[in-house]
Amino acid sequence: MRYKEEAPIPNKRNLNPDGIELSLTGDRNQCRVCTEYFNSTHAFDKHRRNGKCLTRAEMTRRGMTMINGGYWVGAVMDSNALELRSRVRQAGEEEPLRSNA
Ligand SMILES: [Zn+2]
């Protein structure tokens, strides 16, 4: 199967299969070649190998994983840390961590 490497990215809203719009905020970026989204420049760099993009299967094999419905992160550990952080933040909003009991 031949892949058109220079195919332009359609200028329209990008929705993942769940209908969530993927936006490029902060350090997030999208690859022009494979059109995958990355949560950081580090993750983007990790999916490039010898001037080519890794496939999803190859990225997964290298320990990368997708979070938030469409953003690749460099390592499973990163996504765990991100999820943990958001969980802590959510918990912290409801009940303060400080306890004098
Ligand atoms: Zn790519």
Backbone and ligand atoms as CSV (ligand in chain L), in Angstrom:
chain,resi,resn,atom,element,x,y,z
A,1,MET,N,N,0.849,-1.199,0.000
A,1,MET,CA,C,0.000,0.000,0.000
A,1,MET,C,C,0.883,1.247,0.000
A,2,ARG,N,N,0.644,2.125,-0.978
A,2,ARG,CA,C,1.455,3.323,-1.117
A,2,ARG,C,C,0.770,4.482,-0.402
A,3,TYR,N,N,1.545,5.245,0.328
A,3,TYR,CA,C,0.984,6.349,1.094
A,3,TYR,C,C,1.402,7.682,0.504
A,4,LYS,N,N,0.434,8.568,0.280
A,4,LYS,CA,C,0.757,9.896,-0.242
A,4,LYS,C,C,1.364,10.734,0.875
A,5,GLU,N,N,2.654,10.932,0.780
A,5,GLU,CA,C,3.344,11.573,1.895
A,5,GLU,C,C,3.079,13.071,1.990
A,6,GLU,N,N,2.821,13.711,0.883
A,6,GLU,CA,C,2.678,15.172,0.921
A,6,GLU,C,C,1.222,15.596,0.822
A,7,ALA,N,N,0.332,14.696,1.102
A,7,ALA,CA,C,-1.083,15.060,1.053
A,7,ALA,C,C,-1.354,16.154,2.069
A,8,PRO,N,N,-2.004,17.243,1.631
A,8,PRO,CA,C,-2.286,18.343,2.566
A,8,PRO,C,C,-3.335,17.942,3.586
A,9,ILE,N,N,-3.214,18.544,4.748
A,9,ILE,CA,C,-4.200,18.282,5.792
A,9,ILE,C,C,-5.445,19.101,5.493
A,10,PRO,N,N,-6.581,18.467,5.404
A,10,PRO,CA,C,-7.818,19.211,5.131
A,10,PRO,C,C,-8.040,20.289,6.178
A,11,ASN,N,N,-8.414,21.478,5.711
A,11,ASN,CA,C,-8.611,22.577,6.642
A,11,ASN,C,C,-10.025,22.538,7.188
A,12,LYS,N,N,-10.237,21.653,8.117
A,12,LYS,CA,C,-11.554,21.542,8.729
A,12,LYS,C,C,-11.370,21.079,10.164
A,13,ARG,N,N,-12.444,21.061,10.907
A,13,ARG,CA,C,-12.350,20.626,12.294
A,13,ARG,C,C,-11.946,19.161,12.329
A,14,ASN,N,N,-11.067,18.848,13.247
A,14,ASN,CA,C,-10.613,17.487,13.373
A,14,ASN,C,C,-11.304,16.819,14.540
A,15,LEU,N,N,-12.138,15.858,14.215
A,15,LEU,CA,C,-12.856,15.152,15.258
A,15,LEU,C,C,-12.334,13.726,15.346
A,16,ASN,N,N,-12.159,13.261,16.552
A,16,ASN,CA,C,-11.767,11.870,16.706
A,16,ASN,C,C,-13.027,11.024,16.591
A,17,PRO,N,N,-12.875,9.694,16.546
A,17,PRO,CA,C,-14.056,8.828,16.359
A,17,PRO,C,C,-15.134,9.037,17.412
A,18,ASP,N,N,-14.771,9.597,18.567
A,18,ASP,CA,C,-15.758,9.838,19.611
A,18,ASP,C,C,-16.434,11.196,19.450
A,19,GLY,N,N,-16.044,11.931,18.406
A,19,GLY,CA,C,-16.652,13.226,18.169
A,19,GLY,C,C,-16.025,14.345,18.977
A,20,ILE,N,N,-14.874,14.063,19.596
A,20,ILE,CA,C,-14.186,15.082,20.370
A,20,ILE,C,C,-13.269,15.859,19.434
A,21,GLU,N,N,-13.343,17.180,19.490
A,21,GLU,CA,C,-12.495,17.977,18.626
A,21,GLU,C,C,-11.076,18.005,19.181
A,22,LEU,N,N,-10.124,17.736,18.313
A,22,LEU,CA,C,-8.725,17.759,18.718
A,22,LEU,C,C,-8.156,19.134,18.411
A,23,SER,N,N,-7.633,19.794,19.407
A,23,SER,CA,C,-7.074,21.112,19.197
A,23,SER,C,C,-5.583,21.092,19.499
A,24,LEU,N,N,-4.881,22.051,18.918
A,24,LEU,CA,C,-3.435,22.099,19.103
A,24,LEU,C,C,-3.085,23.224,20.059
A,25,THR,N,N,-3.154,22.922,21.330
A,25,THR,CA,C,-2.837,23.921,22.338
A,25,THR,C,C,-1.528,23.552,23.007
A,26,GLY,N,N,-0.881,24.529,23.595
A,26,GLY,CA,C,0.362,24.274,24.309
A,26,GLY,C,C,1.413,23.658,23.407
A,27,ASP,N,N,1.972,22.548,23.840
A,27,ASP,CA,C,3.057,21.891,23.117
A,27,ASP,C,C,2.512,20.852,22.145
A,28,ARG,N,N,1.208,20.772,22.018
A,28,ARG,CA,C,0.625,19.778,21.137
A,28,ARG,C,C,0.902,20.119,19.692
A,29,ASN,N,N,0.986,19.099,18.875
A,29,ASN,CA,C,1.237,19.335,17.465
A,29,ASN,C,C,0.677,18.191,16.641
A,30,GLN,N,N,0.572,18.449,15.341
A,30,GLN,CA,C,0.072,17.426,14.438
A,30,GLN,C,C,1.105,17.187,13.348
A,31,CYS,N,N,1.319,15.932,13.020
A,31,CYS,CA,C,2.271,15.587,11.976
A,31,CYS,C,C,1.637,15.836,10.614
A,32,ARG,N,N,2.343,16.536,9.734
A,32,ARG,CA,C,1.822,16.823,8.407
A,32,ARG,C,C,1.797,15.577,7.536
A,33,VAL,N,N,2.628,14.628,7.869
A,33,VAL,CA,C,2.733,13.434,7.027
A,33,VAL,C,C,1.668,12.407,7.375
A,34,CYS,N,N,1.630,11.993,8.633
A,34,CYS,CA,C,0.691,10.933,9.001
A,34,CYS,C,C,-0.571,11.484,9.661
A,35,THR,N,N,-0.612,12.785,9.906
A,35,THR,CA,C,-1.755,13.506,10.484
A,35,THR,C,C,-2.116,13.069,11.894
A,36,GLU,N,N,-1.213,12.340,12.550
A,36,GLU,CA,C,-1.469,11.975,13.945
A,36,GLU,C,C,-1.234,13.205,14.825
A,37,TYR,N,N,-1.896,13.225,15.978
A,37,TYR,CA,C,-1.713,14.319,16.934
A,37,TYR,C,C,-0.759,13.860,18.030
A,38,PHE,N,N,0.037,14.823,18.502
A,38,PHE,CA,C,0.989,14.496,19.562
A,38,PHE,C,C,0.850,15.475,20.707
A,39,ASN,N,N,0.965,14.937,21.899
A,39,ASN,CA,C,0.752,15.757,23.082
A,39,ASN,C,C,1.950,16.652,23.372
A,40,SER,N,N,3.089,16.355,22.755
A,40,SER,CA,C,4.279,17.150,23.010
A,40,SER,C,C,5.249,17.006,21.839
A,41,THR,N,N,6.186,17.927,21.764
A,41,THR,CA,C,7.222,17.838,20.739
A,41,THR,C,C,8.041,16.572,20.941
A,42,HIS,N,N,8.231,16.213,22.191
A,42,HIS,CA,C,8.979,14.993,22.513
A,42,HIS,C,C,8.296,13.773,21.892
A,43,ALA,N,N,6.995,13.696,22.037
A,43,ALA,CA,C,6.258,12.558,21.477
A,43,ALA,C,C,6.339,12.573,19.955
A,44,PHE,N,N,6.251,13.774,19.375
A,44,PHE,CA,C,6.358,13.890,17.918
A,44,PHE,C,C,7.714,13.377,17.445
A,45,ASP,N,N,8.768,13.838,18.113
A,45,ASP,CA,C,10.118,13.407,17.725
A,45,ASP,C,C,10.252,11.894,17.797
A,46,LYS,N,N,9.613,11.326,18.778
A,46,LYS,CA,C,9.743,9.888,18.997
A,46,LYS,C,C,9.076,9.078,17.884
A,47,HIS,N,N,8.089,9.665,17.209
A,47,HIS,CA,C,7.395,8.902,16.165
A,47,HIS,C,C,8.085,9.039,14.809
A,48,ARG,N,N,9.105,9.885,14.732
A,48,ARG,CA,C,9.863,10.024,13.483
A,48,ARG,C,C,11.122,9.167,13.569
A,49,ARG,N,N,11.334,8.405,12.539
A,49,ARG,CA,C,12.479,7.496,12.523
A,49,ARG,C,C,13.079,7.528,11.135
A,50,ASN,N,N,14.317,7.972,11.007
A,50,ASN,CA,C,14.971,8.002,9.699
A,50,ASN,C,C,14.128,8.724,8.654
A,51,GLY,N,N,13.555,9.857,9.060
A,51,GLY,CA,C,12.778,10.650,8.114
A,51,GLY,C,C,11.412,10.091,7.801
A,52,LYS,N,N,10.994,9.062,8.526
A,52,LYS,CA,C,9.673,8.478,8.281
A,52,LYS,C,C,8.870,8.447,9.578
A,53,CYS,N,N,7.571,8.295,9.416
A,53,CYS,CA,C,6.699,8.185,10.574
A,53,CYS,C,C,6.548,6.715,10.959
A,54,LEU,N,N,6.488,6.490,12.247
A,54,LEU,CA,C,6.162,5.150,12.706
A,54,LEU,C,C,4.665,4.927,12.534
A,55,THR,N,N,4.279,3.697,12.325
A,55,THR,CA,C,2.847,3.381,12.285
A,55,THR,C,C,2.335,3.343,13.716
A,56,ARG,N,N,1.034,3.302,13.849
A,56,ARG,CA,C,0.462,3.245,15.198
A,56,ARG,C,C,0.967,2.015,15.944
A,57,ALA,N,N,1.063,0.907,15.229
A,57,ALA,CA,C,1.530,-0.330,15.862
A,57,ALA,C,C,2.971,-0.166,16.336
A,58,GLU,N,N,3.795,0.493,15.509
A,58,GLU,CA,C,5.196,0.693,15.881
A,58,GLU,C,C,5.320,1.644,17.062
A,59,MET,N,N,4.489,2.688,17.062
A,59,MET,CA,C,4.530,3.627,18.189
A,59,MET,C,C,4.163,2.904,19.478
A,60,THR,N,N,3.127,2.088,19.408
A,60,THR,CA,C,2.694,1.343,20.593
A,60,THR,C,C,3.800,0.423,21.074
A,61,ARG,N,N,4.475,-0.207,20.117
A,61,ARG,CA,C,5.547,-1.135,20.479
A,61,ARG,C,C,6.697,-0.391,21.162
A,62,ARG,N,N,6.869,0.883,20.818
A,62,ARG,CA,C,7.944,1.664,21.438
A,62,ARG,C,C,7.506,2.296,22.750
A,63,GLY,N,N,6.355,1.902,23.227
A,63,GLY,CA,C,5.930,2.385,24.531
A,63,GLY,C,C,5.100,3.647,24.480
A,64,MET,N,N,4.798,4.120,23.264
A,64,MET,CA,C,3.957,5.311,23.162
A,64,MET,C,C,2.501,4.898,23.338
A,65,THR,N,N,1.696,5.845,23.726
A,65,THR,CA,C,0.283,5.532,23.891
A,65,THR,C,C,-0.553,6.764,23.607
A,66,MET,N,N,-1.815,6.537,23.307
A,66,MET,CA,C,-2.697,7.648,22.961
A,66,MET,C,C,-3.578,8.005,24.157
A,67,ILE,N,N,-3.677,9.292,24.423
A,67,ILE,CA,C,-4.499,9.727,25.553
A,67,ILE,C,C,-5.541,10.727,25.072
A,68,ASN,N,N,-6.510,10.960,25.896
A,68,ASN,CA,C,-7.533,11.985,25.654
A,68,ASN,C,C,-8.176,11.869,24.278
A,69,GLY,N,N,-8.344,10.641,23.824
A,69,GLY,CA,C,-9.074,10.419,22.578
A,69,GLY,C,C,-8.321,10.726,21.307
A,70,GLY,N,N,-7.002,10.972,21.380
A,70,GLY,CA,C,-6.319,11.197,20.111
A,70,GLY,C,C,-4.923,11.769,20.170
A,71,TYR,N,N,-4.386,12.043,21.343
A,71,TYR,CA,C,-3.045,12.611,21.418
A,71,TYR,C,C,-2.042,11.544,21.846
A,72,TRP,N,N,-1.009,11.388,21.047
A,72,TRP,CA,C,0.047,10.442,21.394
A,72,TRP,C,C,0.993,11.059,22.407
A,73,VAL,N,N,1.392,10.269,23.369
A,73,VAL,CA,C,2.418,10.705,24.318
A,73,VAL,C,C,3.605,9.760,24.177
A,74,GLY,N,N,4.761,10.228,24.648
A,74,GLY,CA,C,6.006,9.497,24.422
A,74,GLY,C,C,6.108,8.178,25.154
A,75,ALA,N,N,5.424,8.050,26.259
A,75,ALA,CA,C,5.551,6.828,27.034
A,75,ALA,C,C,4.288,6.576,27.833
A,76,VAL,N,N,4.016,5.316,28.073
A,76,VAL,CA,C,2.836,4.966,28.867
A,76,VAL,C,C,2.925,5.630,30.235
A,77,MET,N,N,4.161,5.692,30.746
A,77,MET,CA,C,4.376,6.301,32.063
A,77,MET,C,C,3.881,7.747,32.064
A,78,ASP,N,N,4.150,8.462,30.949
A,78,ASP,CA,C,3.700,9.852,30.854
A,78,ASP,C,C,2.188,9.934,30.981
A,79,SER,N,N,1.496,9.038,30.274
A,79,SER,CA,C,0.035,9.120,30.297
A,79,SER,C,C,-0.493,8.781,31.680
A,80,ASN,N,N,0.155,7.815,32.349
A,80,ASN,CA,C,-0.252,7.504,33.713
A,80,ASN,C,C,-0.074,8.725,34.607
A,81,ALA,N,N,1.052,9.395,34.437
A,81,ALA,CA,C,1.327,10.573,35.246
A,81,ALA,C,C,0.291,11.657,34.959
A,82,LEU,N,N,-0.054,11.821,33.681
A,82,LEU,CA,C,-1.031,12.841,33.321
A,82,LEU,C,C,-2.389,12.514,33.907
A,83,GLU,N,N,-2.780,11.241,33.793
A,83,GLU,CA,C,-4.083,10.856,34.321
A,83,GLU,C,C,-4.109,11.005,35.836
A,84,LEU,N,N,-3.007,10.601,36.445
A,84,LEU,CA,C,-2.924,10.692,37.898
A,84,LEU,C,C,-3.035,12.146,38.328
A,85,ARG,N,N,-2.312,13.013,37.594
A,85,ARG,CA,C,-2.314,14.419,37.951
A,85,ARG,C,C,-3.720,14.999,37.847
A,86,SER,N,N,-4.430,14.655,36.759
A,86,SER,CA,C,-5.770,15.217,36.612
A,86,SER,C,C,-6.701,14.636,37.664
A,87,ARG,N,N,-6.472,13.371,38.034
A,87,ARG,CA,C,-7.321,12.765,39.048
A,87,ARG,C,C,-7.091,13.466,40.393
A,88,VAL,N,N,-5.821,13.741,40.683
A,88,VAL,CA,C,-5.493,14.420,41.936
A,88,VAL,C,C,-6.093,15.814,41.934
A,89,ARG,N,N,-5.997,16.471,40.768
A,89,ARG,CA,C,-6.522,17.827,40.690
A,89,ARG,C,C,-8.031,17.824,40.917
A,90,GLN,N,N,-8.720,16.861,40.295
A,90,GLN,CA,C,-10.167,16.791,40.467
A,90,GLN,C,C,-10.521,16.519,41.930
A,91,ALA,N,N,-9.792,15.584,42.520
A,91,ALA,CA,C,-10.054,15.243,43.916
A,91,ALA,C,C,-9.774,16.455,44.798
A,92,GLY,N,N,-8.690,17.173,44.449
A,92,GLY,CA,C,-8.296,18.315,45.256
A,92,GLY,C,C,-9.331,19.423,45.236
A,93,GLU,N,N,-10.068,19.513,44.125
A,93,GLU,CA,C,-11.070,20.559,44.061
A,93,GLU,C,C,-12.236,20.285,45.001
A,94,GLU,N,N,-12.495,19.007,45.206
A,94,GLU,CA,C,-13.644,18.670,46.033
A,94,GLU,C,C,-13.299,18.633,47.506
A,95,GLU,N,N,-12.130,18.091,47.813
A,95,GLU,CA,C,-11.743,18.079,49.212
A,95,GLU,C,C,-10.251,18.418,49.343
A,96,PRO,N,N,-9.947,19.434,50.119
A,96,PRO,CA,C,-8.552,19.862,50.276
A,96,PRO,C,C,-7.683,18.711,50.786
A,97,LEU,N,N,-6.426,18.684,50.266
A,97,LEU,CA,C,-5.538,17.607,50.656
A,97,LEU,C,C,-5.104,17.769,52.115
A,98,ARG,N,N,-5.053,19.033,52.579
A,98,ARG,CA,C,-4.579,19.274,53.920
A,98,ARG,C,C,-5.568,18.723,54.959
A,99,SER,N,N,-5.070,18.068,55.922
A,99,SER,CA,C,-5.948,17.516,56.951
A,99,SER,C,C,-5.262,17.625,58.302
A,100,ASN,N,N,-5.957,18.178,59.242
A,100,ASN,CA,C,-5.389,18.338,60.574
A,100,ASN,C,C,-5.955,17.297,61.554
A,101,ALA,N,N,-6.581,16.298,61.003
A,101,ALA,CA,C,-7.211,15.298,61.871
A,101,ALA,C,C,-6.180,14.485,62.645
L,1,ZN,ZN,ZN,3.987,11.398,11.341
